[in-house]
Amino acid sequence: MRIALSLCALILAVAAGGCQLLNDQAAIAKGGSPLRPVRASRDSVRIEVVWARCDLNDAELNDMVWNEIDETQVEPAVHRELARNGFRVGVVSAAPPDAIARLLNMDAATSHDQPNEHGLSSLDLGQEASIHGSRRNLRRGERMEIRASENLPMMPLLVCKGRDLHGRTLRDAQAIYSLQIDPQPDQTVRVELTPEVHFGPSQMRWTGGDDGIDVVLRQLPMREREVFDSMRLGVRLAPGEMLVLAGLPDSGSRPGHYFHTAESVAGREQKIMLIRLAQVPESDTFAAIAK
């Protein structure tokens, strides 16, 4: 039972980037499940994100629940690199374990959908509330951002690359997940997620084409980025399936610590993310946008 109160708040949050992103205007109602049915769109897929904070040292959450989460769908080399850097990731089927199913029916979820100064709509995972959720329409190639931490004045960072360990201290740094989708003709969707750290002051930089739609260069205020390409994971989800991310205990100063722990008045907490493929278009239109 306690697993439930911990694990549903599986985070992944996500922010939607790119041109003409269709944001869901209906909030996740208090008293309802954050995974209730939604309308289909002809040219985008529907992604739902739920995140929560829980006890960092919850033995059930850190061990027992993972017996029911499939960790084999992540490519082995990437899985090893994620584990070395303090991350744990897996996939839950459309019929989730009972503990997760109970959590997804909790009534504490609230919706957040706020554009930032770069024109990206992002879900902030660094805030104190225990459970938050959001649902978004996303087109192929559009970039979504998940703010996984607060802006930290100093981030002493240890990164494992293979068997090597590298240290670096970043100033004014924030943990960010970037997410993109690639719809497939069989109505599955490849979800690609990359951990990044954005740091330093914003500066005007030339950008364009990152979302697969806008090919015109433009100047936007952007920060320096440390992109962890070796930890970029890709999984194929069928409608209803969910991607779960959490941190490993005792991650120290490795990236997983900054992405999946937070300080609160109650002490240090773990942040868990869940991303669900809620709905895809009809098969004929979906095959067209998958090309």
GIWO-V967703 format. One record per pair of residues at least 6 apart in sequence whose ideal C-beta (glycine too) atoms are under 8 Angstrom apart, sorted by the first residue. I is the first residue (numbers start at 1). GAP is how many residues later the second one is. D is the distance in Angstrom with one decimal. If there is no record, write none. Layout:
i=(I & I)
gap=(GAP & GAP)
d=(D & D)
This chain:
i=(1 & 2 & 2 & 3 & 3 & 3 & 3 & 3 & 4 & 4 & 4 & 4 & 4 & 5 & 5 & 6 & 6 & 6 & 6 & 6 & 6 & 6 & 6 & 7 & 7 & 7 & 7 & 7 & 7 & 7 & 7 & 8 & 8 & 8 & 8 & 8 & 8 & 8 & 8 & 8 & 9 & 9 & 9 & 9 & 9 & 9 & 9 & 9 & 9 & 9 & 9 & 9 & 10 & 10 & 10 & 10 & 10 & 10 & 10 & 10 & 10 & 10 & 10 & 10 & 11 & 11 & 11 & 11 & 11 & 11 & 11 & 11 & 11 & 11 & 12 & 12 & 12 & 12 & 12 & 12 & 12 & 12 & 12 & 12 & 12 & 12 & 13 & 13 & 13 & 13 & 13 & 13 & 13 & 13 & 13 & 13 & 13 & 13 & 14 & 14 & 14 & 14 & 14 & 14 & 14 & 14 & 14 & 14 & 14 & 14 & 15 & 15 & 15 & 15 & 15 & 15 & 15 & 15 & 15 & 16 & 16 & 16 & 16 & 16 & 16 & 16 & 16 & 16 & 17 & 17 & 17 & 17 & 17 & 17 & 17 & 17 & 17 & 17 & 17 & 18 & 18 & 18 & 18 & 18 & 18 & 18 & 18 & 18 & 19 & 19 & 19 & 19 & 20 & 20 & 21 & 21 & 21 & 21 & 21 & 21 & 22 & 22 & 22 & 22 & 23 & 23 & 23 & 23 & 24 & 24 & 24 & 24 & 24 & 24 & 24 & 27 & 27 & 28 & 28 & 28 & 28 & 28 & 28 & 28 & 28 & 30 & 30 & 30 & 30 & 31 & 32 & 32 & 33 & 33 & 33 & 33 & 34 & 34 & 34 & 34 & 34 & 34 & 35 & 35 & 35 & 35 & 35 & 37 & 38 & 38 & 38 & 38 & 38 & 39 & 40 & 40 & 40 & 40 & 40 & 41 & 41 & 42 & 42 & 42 & 43 & 43 & 43 & 43 & 44 & 44 & 44 & 44 & 45 & 45 & 45 & 45 & 45 & 45 & 45 & 45 & 45 & 45 & 46 & 46 & 46 & 46 & 46 & 46 & 46 & 46 & 47 & 47 & 47 & 47 & 47 & 47 & 47 & 47 & 47 & 47 & 47 & 48 & 48 & 48 & 48 & 48 & 48 & 48 & 49 & 49 & 49 & 49 & 49 & 49 & 49 & 49 & 49 & 49 & 50 & 50 & 50 & 50 & 50 & 50 & 50 & 50 & 51 & 51 & 51 & 51 & 51 & 51 & 51 & 51 & 51 & 52 & 52 & 52 & 52 & 52 & 52 & 53 & 53 & 53 & 53 & 53 & 53 & 53 & 53 & 54 & 54 & 54 & 54 & 54 & 55 & 55 & 55 & 56 & 56 & 56 & 56 & 56 & 56 & 57 & 58 & 61 & 61 & 61 & 62 & 62 & 65 & 65 & 65 & 66 & 66 & 68 & 68 & 68 & 68 & 69 & 69 & 69 & 69 & 69 & 70 & 70 & 70 & 70 & 71 & 71 & 71 & 71 & 73 & 73 & 73 & 73 & 74 & 74 & 74 & 74 & 74 & 75 & 75 & 78 & 78 & 78 & 78 & 78 & 79 & 79 & 81 & 81 & 81 & 81 & 81 & 82 & 82 & 82 & 82 & 82 & 83 & 84 & 84 & 85 & 85 & 85 & 85 & 85 & 85 & 85 & 85 & 86 & 86 & 86 & 86 & 86 & 86 & 86 & 86 & 86 & 86 & 87 & 87 & 87 & 87 & 87 & 87 & 87 & 87 & 87 & 87 & 88 & 88 & 88 & 88 & 88 & 89 & 89 & 89 & 89 & 89 & 90 & 90 & 91 & 91 & 91 & 91 & 91 & 91 & 92 & 92 & 92 & 92 & 92 & 92 & 93 & 93 & 94 & 94 & 94 & 94 & 96 & 96 & 100 & 100 & 106 & 108 & 108 & 109 & 109 & 109 & 110 & 110 & 110 & 110 & 111 & 111 & 111 & 111 & 112 & 112 & 112 & 112 & 113 & 113 & 113 & 113 & 114 & 114 & 114 & 115 & 115 & 116 & 117 & 118 & 118 & 118 & 119 & 120 & 120 & 121 & 122 & 122 & 122 & 122 & 123 & 123 & 123 & 123 & 124 & 125 & 125 & 125 & 125 & 125 & 125 & 125 & 126 & 126 & 126 & 126 & 126 & 128 & 135 & 136 & 138 & 138 & 139 & 139 & 140 & 140 & 140 & 140 & 140 & 140 & 141 & 141 & 141 & 141 & 141 & 142 & 142 & 142 & 142 & 142 & 143 & 143 & 143 & 143 & 143 & 144 & 144 & 144 & 145 & 145 & 145 & 145 & 146 & 146 & 146 & 146 & 146 & 147 & 147 & 147 & 148 & 148 & 148 & 148 & 148 & 148 & 148 & 148 & 148 & 149 & 149 & 149 & 149 & 149 & 150 & 150 & 151 & 151 & 151 & 152 & 152 & 152 & 152 & 153 & 153 & 154 & 154 & 154 & 154 & 155 & 155 & 155 & 155 & 155 & 155 & 155 & 156 & 156 & 156 & 157 & 157 & 157 & 157 & 157 & 157 & 157 & 157 & 157 & 157 & 157 & 158 & 158 & 158 & 158 & 158 & 158 & 159 & 159 & 159 & 159 & 159 & 159 & 159 & 160 & 160 & 161 & 167 & 170 & 170 & 170 & 170 & 171 & 171 & 172 & 172 & 172 & 173 & 173 & 173 & 173 & 174 & 174 & 174 & 175 & 175 & 175 & 175 & 175 & 175 & 176 & 176 & 176 & 176 & 177 & 177 & 177 & 177 & 177 & 177 & 178 & 178 & 178 & 179 & 179 & 179 & 179 & 179 & 180 & 180 & 181 & 181 & 181 & 181 & 182 & 182 & 182 & 182 & 183 & 183 & 183 & 183 & 183 & 183 & 184 & 184 & 184 & 185 & 185 & 185 & 187 & 187 & 187 & 187 & 187 & 188 & 188 & 188 & 189 & 189 & 189 & 189 & 190 & 190 & 190 & 190 & 191 & 191 & 191 & 191 & 191 & 191 & 191 & 192 & 192 & 192 & 193 & 193 & 193 & 193 & 193 & 193 & 194 & 194 & 194 & 194 & 194 & 194 & 195 & 195 & 195 & 195 & 196 & 196 & 196 & 196 & 197 & 197 & 197 & 197 & 198 & 198 & 198 & 199 & 199 & 199 & 199 & 200 & 200 & 201 & 202 & 202 & 202 & 203 & 203 & 203 & 204 & 204 & 204 & 204 & 205 & 205 & 205 & 205 & 206 & 206 & 206 & 207 & 207 & 207 & 207 & 207 & 208 & 208 & 208 & 208 & 208 & 209 & 228 & 231 & 235 & 237 & 237 & 237 & 238 & 239 & 239 & 239 & 239 & 240 & 240 & 240 & 241 & 241 & 242 & 242 & 242 & 242 & 243 & 243 & 243 & 244 & 244 & 244 & 245 & 245 & 245 & 245 & 245 & 245 & 246 & 246 & 246 & 246 & 246 & 247 & 247 & 247 & 247 & 247 & 247 & 247 & 248 & 251 & 251 & 251 & 259 & 260 & 260 & 260 & 260 & 261 & 261 & 261 & 261 & 262 & 262 & 262 & 263 & 280 & 281)
gap=(101 & 56 & 58 & 57 & 58 & 61 & 62 & 96 & 94 & 95 & 96 & 98 & 99 & 49 & 98 & 46 & 48 & 49 & 52 & 54 & 55 & 97 & 266 & 45 & 47 & 54 & 58 & 92 & 93 & 96 & 265 & 42 & 44 & 92 & 94 & 95 & 96 & 98 & 123 & 266 & 41 & 42 & 43 & 44 & 45 & 94 & 97 & 121 & 122 & 123 & 263 & 265 & 40 & 41 & 42 & 90 & 93 & 232 & 234 & 235 & 236 & 262 & 263 & 264 & 38 & 39 & 40 & 41 & 114 & 234 & 260 & 261 & 262 & 263 & 37 & 38 & 39 & 134 & 165 & 167 & 181 & 231 & 233 & 261 & 262 & 263 & 36 & 38 & 110 & 111 & 112 & 119 & 121 & 133 & 134 & 135 & 164 & 260 & 33 & 35 & 108 & 109 & 120 & 122 & 130 & 131 & 132 & 163 & 165 & 261 & 101 & 105 & 106 & 107 & 108 & 129 & 130 & 131 & 132 & 7 & 104 & 105 & 106 & 120 & 121 & 122 & 126 & 128 & 101 & 102 & 103 & 104 & 105 & 125 & 126 & 127 & 128 & 193 & 194 & 121 & 123 & 124 & 125 & 192 & 193 & 194 & 195 & 196 & 123 & 192 & 194 & 195 & 119 & 193 & 100 & 115 & 116 & 117 & 118 & 121 & 19 & 22 & 114 & 115 & 90 & 98 & 113 & 114 & 14 & 87 & 89 & 110 & 111 & 112 & 113 & 83 & 84 & 6 & 8 & 81 & 82 & 83 & 105 & 106 & 107 & 77 & 78 & 79 & 80 & 76 & 75 & 77 & 71 & 72 & 73 & 76 & 14 & 16 & 70 & 75 & 99 & 101 & 13 & 15 & 69 & 241 & 243 & 242 & 8 & 10 & 97 & 240 & 241 & 240 & 6 & 239 & 240 & 241 & 242 & 96 & 240 & 239 & 240 & 243 & 96 & 238 & 242 & 246 & 93 & 94 & 95 & 237 & 92 & 93 & 136 & 138 & 144 & 232 & 233 & 234 & 235 & 236 & 89 & 90 & 91 & 92 & 231 & 232 & 233 & 234 & 88 & 89 & 90 & 91 & 97 & 132 & 134 & 228 & 229 & 230 & 231 & 85 & 86 & 87 & 88 & 227 & 228 & 230 & 74 & 84 & 85 & 86 & 87 & 97 & 224 & 225 & 226 & 227 & 54 & 59 & 81 & 82 & 83 & 223 & 224 & 226 & 72 & 74 & 80 & 81 & 82 & 220 & 221 & 222 & 223 & 51 & 78 & 79 & 80 & 219 & 220 & 75 & 77 & 209 & 211 & 216 & 217 & 218 & 219 & 7 & 76 & 215 & 216 & 218 & 6 & 214 & 215 & 193 & 205 & 211 & 212 & 213 & 214 & 192 & 212 & 185 & 209 & 211 & 184 & 187 & 32 & 34 & 35 & 22 & 24 & 24 & 29 & 31 & 32 & 21 & 22 & 23 & 28 & 175 & 20 & 21 & 22 & 23 & 8 & 17 & 18 & 19 & 17 & 18 & 162 & 163 & 8 & 15 & 16 & 159 & 161 & 158 & 159 & 152 & 153 & 154 & 155 & 156 & 10 & 154 & 79 & 80 & 81 & 149 & 150 & 6 & 7 & 149 & 151 & 174 & 165 & 76 & 170 & 74 & 75 & 143 & 146 & 166 & 169 & 170 & 171 & 161 & 162 & 165 & 166 & 168 & 169 & 170 & 171 & 173 & 174 & 108 & 144 & 158 & 159 & 160 & 161 & 168 & 169 & 172 & 173 & 157 & 158 & 159 & 160 & 168 & 144 & 154 & 155 & 156 & 157 & 153 & 154 & 144 & 146 & 150 & 151 & 152 & 153 & 8 & 149 & 150 & 151 & 152 & 182 & 147 & 148 & 144 & 145 & 146 & 147 & 8 & 146 & 142 & 174 & 25 & 22 & 23 & 22 & 23 & 24 & 19 & 21 & 22 & 23 & 21 & 22 & 23 & 24 & 11 & 12 & 20 & 22 & 8 & 10 & 21 & 23 & 7 & 8 & 10 & 6 & 7 & 6 & 104 & 102 & 103 & 104 & 101 & 23 & 25 & 15 & 22 & 23 & 24 & 25 & 9 & 11 & 23 & 24 & 23 & 7 & 21 & 22 & 23 & 24 & 146 & 148 & 21 & 22 & 23 & 24 & 136 & 136 & 143 & 8 & 6 & 43 & 74 & 150 & 41 & 42 & 43 & 72 & 149 & 150 & 39 & 41 & 70 & 71 & 72 & 38 & 39 & 69 & 70 & 71 & 35 & 36 & 37 & 67 & 68 & 34 & 35 & 36 & 31 & 32 & 33 & 34 & 30 & 31 & 32 & 33 & 127 & 27 & 28 & 29 & 27 & 28 & 29 & 47 & 110 & 111 & 112 & 123 & 125 & 25 & 26 & 109 & 110 & 113 & 24 & 112 & 21 & 22 & 23 & 20 & 21 & 22 & 106 & 18 & 19 & 15 & 16 & 17 & 19 & 14 & 15 & 16 & 18 & 42 & 44 & 103 & 11 & 13 & 97 & 10 & 11 & 12 & 13 & 16 & 40 & 69 & 96 & 97 & 98 & 101 & 7 & 8 & 9 & 94 & 95 & 96 & 6 & 7 & 8 & 9 & 69 & 95 & 96 & 6 & 94 & 69 & 86 & 27 & 29 & 30 & 56 & 28 & 29 & 27 & 28 & 29 & 24 & 25 & 26 & 27 & 23 & 24 & 25 & 20 & 21 & 22 & 80 & 83 & 84 & 19 & 20 & 21 & 22 & 16 & 17 & 18 & 19 & 82 & 96 & 15 & 16 & 18 & 12 & 13 & 14 & 15 & 96 & 11 & 12 & 8 & 9 & 10 & 11 & 7 & 8 & 10 & 108 & 6 & 7 & 97 & 103 & 106 & 107 & 6 & 52 & 106 & 101 & 102 & 105 & 51 & 52 & 93 & 96 & 99 & 48 & 49 & 50 & 47 & 48 & 88 & 91 & 44 & 45 & 46 & 47 & 43 & 44 & 45 & 46 & 52 & 84 & 86 & 40 & 41 & 42 & 39 & 40 & 41 & 50 & 52 & 82 & 33 & 34 & 35 & 37 & 38 & 39 & 33 & 36 & 60 & 64 & 29 & 30 & 31 & 32 & 28 & 29 & 58 & 61 & 25 & 26 & 27 & 24 & 25 & 26 & 27 & 23 & 24 & 22 & 19 & 20 & 21 & 18 & 19 & 20 & 15 & 16 & 17 & 18 & 14 & 15 & 16 & 17 & 11 & 12 & 13 & 10 & 11 & 12 & 13 & 15 & 6 & 7 & 8 & 9 & 10 & 6 & 27 & 24 & 8 & 6 & 39 & 40 & 39 & 38 & 39 & 40 & 41 & 36 & 37 & 38 & 35 & 36 & 32 & 33 & 34 & 35 & 31 & 32 & 33 & 28 & 29 & 30 & 14 & 15 & 27 & 28 & 29 & 30 & 14 & 24 & 25 & 26 & 27 & 9 & 10 & 12 & 13 & 14 & 23 & 24 & 8 & 6 & 9 & 10 & 12 & 10 & 11 & 12 & 13 & 7 & 8 & 9 & 10 & 6 & 7 & 9 & 6 & 6 & 8)
d=(7.8 & 7.2 & 5.9 & 4.8 & 6.2 & 6.6 & 5.3 & 4.0 & 7.9 & 4.6 & 7.4 & 4.0 & 4.7 & 7.6 & 7.1 & 7.6 & 3.9 & 6.7 & 5.2 & 7.0 & 4.3 & 7.9 & 7.6 & 7.7 & 7.4 & 5.8 & 5.5 & 5.8 & 5.7 & 5.5 & 6.3 & 6.7 & 6.1 & 6.2 & 7.2 & 1.9 & 5.4 & 5.8 & 7.1 & 7.7 & 6.2 & 5.8 & 1.2 & 6.8 & 6.7 & 6.7 & 8.0 & 6.4 & 4.4 & 7.8 & 5.9 & 7.8 & 5.8 & 6.7 & 6.5 & 7.3 & 7.6 & 7.4 & 5.2 & 7.7 & 7.7 & 4.5 & 5.6 & 2.9 & 7.2 & 6.8 & 2.6 & 6.3 & 5.8 & 6.9 & 5.4 & 5.1 & 2.7 & 6.2 & 4.8 & 7.5 & 6.3 & 6.3 & 7.1 & 7.9 & 7.9 & 6.6 & 6.0 & 3.2 & 5.6 & 3.9 & 4.7 & 4.9 & 3.9 & 7.5 & 4.6 & 7.4 & 7.0 & 4.2 & 7.4 & 7.4 & 7.5 & 6.1 & 6.6 & 4.5 & 7.8 & 5.5 & 7.1 & 6.8 & 4.6 & 7.4 & 4.7 & 7.2 & 5.5 & 6.6 & 7.9 & 5.7 & 5.6 & 2.8 & 5.2 & 5.1 & 4.0 & 5.8 & 7.1 & 6.9 & 7.1 & 4.7 & 7.6 & 4.7 & 7.9 & 5.9 & 6.6 & 4.7 & 7.9 & 7.7 & 4.1 & 7.3 & 7.9 & 5.9 & 3.8 & 5.7 & 5.9 & 7.7 & 6.1 & 6.9 & 7.3 & 3.3 & 5.7 & 7.8 & 3.2 & 7.4 & 6.0 & 7.3 & 7.7 & 6.2 & 4.9 & 5.5 & 7.9 & 7.8 & 6.1 & 7.2 & 7.0 & 7.1 & 7.6 & 6.3 & 6.5 & 6.2 & 7.8 & 3.9 & 5.3 & 5.8 & 6.4 & 7.4 & 7.2 & 7.8 & 7.3 & 7.7 & 4.9 & 6.4 & 7.0 & 7.1 & 3.9 & 4.7 & 7.9 & 4.9 & 6.6 & 4.5 & 4.8 & 7.3 & 7.2 & 5.6 & 7.6 & 7.6 & 7.1 & 4.3 & 6.9 & 8.0 & 5.4 & 4.9 & 8.0 & 7.9 & 6.5 & 5.0 & 6.5 & 4.3 & 3.5 & 7.7 & 5.9 & 7.5 & 5.3 & 6.1 & 7.0 & 7.9 & 5.3 & 7.9 & 6.1 & 5.6 & 5.7 & 7.8 & 7.4 & 5.3 & 7.5 & 5.7 & 7.0 & 5.2 & 6.3 & 5.3 & 7.5 & 4.9 & 6.3 & 7.1 & 7.1 & 5.8 & 4.1 & 5.7 & 4.7 & 7.6 & 7.2 & 5.9 & 6.1 & 6.0 & 5.5 & 6.7 & 8.0 & 6.9 & 5.0 & 7.3 & 6.2 & 7.3 & 5.8 & 7.8 & 7.7 & 4.1 & 4.1 & 7.7 & 7.0 & 5.2 & 7.8 & 5.3 & 7.5 & 8.0 & 7.2 & 6.4 & 7.2 & 6.6 & 6.6 & 6.9 & 7.3 & 4.4 & 7.9 & 7.3 & 4.4 & 4.7 & 6.1 & 6.5 & 5.3 & 7.5 & 7.6 & 7.5 & 7.1 & 7.1 & 5.4 & 7.7 & 7.0 & 6.5 & 7.2 & 7.3 & 4.3 & 7.8 & 4.9 & 7.5 & 7.7 & 5.3 & 7.4 & 5.6 & 7.4 & 6.4 & 6.8 & 5.0 & 7.2 & 7.8 & 5.7 & 4.6 & 7.7 & 7.3 & 5.7 & 7.7 & 5.2 & 6.3 & 7.0 & 4.3 & 6.9 & 5.5 & 8.0 & 6.0 & 7.7 & 6.3 & 5.5 & 6.5 & 7.3 & 6.7 & 7.1 & 7.3 & 6.2 & 7.6 & 4.9 & 5.6 & 4.6 & 7.2 & 7.5 & 7.9 & 7.3 & 7.6 & 8.0 & 5.6 & 7.0 & 6.0 & 7.6 & 7.0 & 6.8 & 7.7 & 4.0 & 7.7 & 8.0 & 3.7 & 7.1 & 5.8 & 7.7 & 5.7 & 5.3 & 4.8 & 7.4 & 7.6 & 6.8 & 7.5 & 6.9 & 4.1 & 7.3 & 4.8 & 4.9 & 7.7 & 7.2 & 5.8 & 7.6 & 5.1 & 6.3 & 7.4 & 7.3 & 7.3 & 6.6 & 7.0 & 5.2 & 8.0 & 7.4 & 7.8 & 7.2 & 7.8 & 7.9 & 4.9 & 5.3 & 7.5 & 6.0 & 5.3 & 6.7 & 7.7 & 6.9 & 3.9 & 7.8 & 6.4 & 5.3 & 7.4 & 6.2 & 7.9 & 4.9 & 4.8 & 5.7 & 5.6 & 5.0 & 3.1 & 7.4 & 3.9 & 6.1 & 2.3 & 5.5 & 8.0 & 7.6 & 7.5 & 7.1 & 6.7 & 7.7 & 6.6 & 6.9 & 7.2 & 4.4 & 7.2 & 7.4 & 7.3 & 4.9 & 6.9 & 5.5 & 7.8 & 6.3 & 7.1 & 6.8 & 5.0 & 7.7 & 7.8 & 5.4 & 5.8 & 7.1 & 6.1 & 6.9 & 5.9 & 7.2 & 6.2 & 6.7 & 4.4 & 7.9 & 5.8 & 7.6 & 7.6 & 5.9 & 6.8 & 7.1 & 3.0 & 5.5 & 7.3 & 6.7 & 7.9 & 7.9 & 6.4 & 6.5 & 4.5 & 5.2 & 6.5 & 4.1 & 7.0 & 7.5 & 5.7 & 7.1 & 7.6 & 6.3 & 5.4 & 7.7 & 5.4 & 6.7 & 5.8 & 5.7 & 6.1 & 7.5 & 5.9 & 7.8 & 6.9 & 7.2 & 7.8 & 5.0 & 7.9 & 5.5 & 6.6 & 5.6 & 6.9 & 7.2 & 7.7 & 7.4 & 5.5 & 7.5 & 7.8 & 4.8 & 7.1 & 5.7 & 7.2 & 5.0 & 6.1 & 7.2 & 4.6 & 7.7 & 6.0 & 5.8 & 4.9 & 7.5 & 6.0 & 7.1 & 5.9 & 7.1 & 5.2 & 4.2 & 6.7 & 6.0 & 6.3 & 7.1 & 6.3 & 5.6 & 7.5 & 7.5 & 6.4 & 6.0 & 5.6 & 6.5 & 6.0 & 7.4 & 6.4 & 7.8 & 5.8 & 2.3 & 6.6 & 6.8 & 7.7 & 4.8 & 6.8 & 7.2 & 5.8 & 7.5 & 6.0 & 5.6 & 5.3 & 7.0 & 4.3 & 7.2 & 5.7 & 7.1 & 5.8 & 7.7 & 6.7 & 3.9 & 7.8 & 6.7 & 7.4 & 6.5 & 7.7 & 6.1 & 4.2 & 6.4 & 5.7 & 8.0 & 7.5 & 4.4 & 7.3 & 7.1 & 7.9 & 5.7 & 3.9 & 5.3 & 6.6 & 7.2 & 7.0 & 7.7 & 6.3 & 7.3 & 4.8 & 7.6 & 5.3 & 6.9 & 7.5 & 6.8 & 6.4 & 6.2 & 7.6 & 6.1 & 7.7 & 6.8 & 4.5 & 7.7 & 3.9 & 6.9 & 7.2 & 6.4 & 7.3 & 4.9 & 5.1 & 7.0 & 5.4 & 6.9 & 6.0 & 7.8 & 7.0 & 7.8 & 6.1 & 7.8 & 6.9 & 7.4 & 6.0 & 7.3 & 5.2 & 6.6 & 4.6 & 5.4 & 7.4 & 5.1 & 7.8 & 7.5 & 7.2 & 7.1 & 6.5 & 8.0 & 6.9 & 6.3 & 8.0 & 6.1 & 4.2 & 7.8 & 6.9 & 6.4 & 6.6 & 5.8 & 5.8 & 6.9 & 5.4 & 7.0 & 3.9 & 8.0 & 6.9 & 5.2 & 7.2 & 7.2 & 7.8 & 5.9 & 7.2 & 4.6 & 4.6 & 7.7 & 4.7 & 6.9 & 5.3 & 5.8 & 7.1 & 6.0 & 7.3 & 7.4 & 7.9 & 7.4 & 4.9 & 5.8 & 6.8 & 6.9 & 5.1 & 7.8 & 7.4 & 8.0 & 5.0 & 5.2 & 6.8 & 5.7 & 7.3 & 6.9 & 4.2 & 7.0 & 7.8 & 5.2 & 7.9 & 6.8 & 6.0 & 5.8 & 4.5 & 6.4 & 6.9 & 5.5 & 7.2 & 4.5 & 4.9 & 7.3 & 6.9 & 5.1 & 6.0 & 5.7 & 4.8 & 6.4 & 5.1 & 7.0 & 5.5 & 5.4 & 6.6 & 5.7 & 7.3 & 5.1 & 8.0 & 7.0 & 5.7 & 7.6 & 5.7 & 6.0 & 6.7 & 7.3 & 6.5 & 7.3 & 4.6 & 7.2 & 5.4 & 7.7 & 7.3 & 7.7 & 7.8 & 6.4 & 6.7 & 7.2 & 7.1 & 4.4 & 7.9 & 4.8 & 5.4 & 5.8 & 6.2 & 5.4 & 6.5 & 4.9 & 6.7 & 7.1 & 4.4 & 7.4 & 7.4 & 4.5 & 7.1 & 5.4 & 6.2 & 5.4 & 7.7 & 6.9 & 5.4 & 4.6 & 7.0 & 4.1 & 6.4 & 5.4 & 6.8 & 6.8 & 7.5 & 4.9 & 7.1 & 5.8 & 7.8 & 6.8 & 6.6 & 7.8 & 4.5 & 5.2 & 7.3 & 5.8 & 7.1 & 6.5 & 7.7 & 5.5 & 6.6 & 5.8 & 6.3 & 5.5 & 4.1 & 5.7 & 5.1 & 6.6 & 7.5 & 6.0 & 6.6 & 8.0 & 4.2 & 6.9 & 5.5 & 7.1 & 6.1 & 5.7 & 7.1 & 6.9 & 7.7 & 7.2 & 5.9 & 5.2 & 6.5 & 4.4 & 7.7 & 7.0 & 4.5 & 7.8 & 7.1 & 7.1 & 5.4 & 7.9 & 7.2 & 7.2 & 4.5 & 7.9 & 8.0 & 5.8 & 6.6 & 8.0 & 4.8 & 7.5 & 4.3 & 6.3 & 6.6 & 3.0 & 5.9 & 6.0 & 7.5 & 5.8 & 3.8 & 7.7 & 7.4 & 7.6 & 5.9 & 5.0 & 7.2 & 7.9 & 5.8 & 6.8 & 5.9 & 6.7 & 7.3 & 5.3 & 5.7 & 7.7 & 5.4 & 7.2)
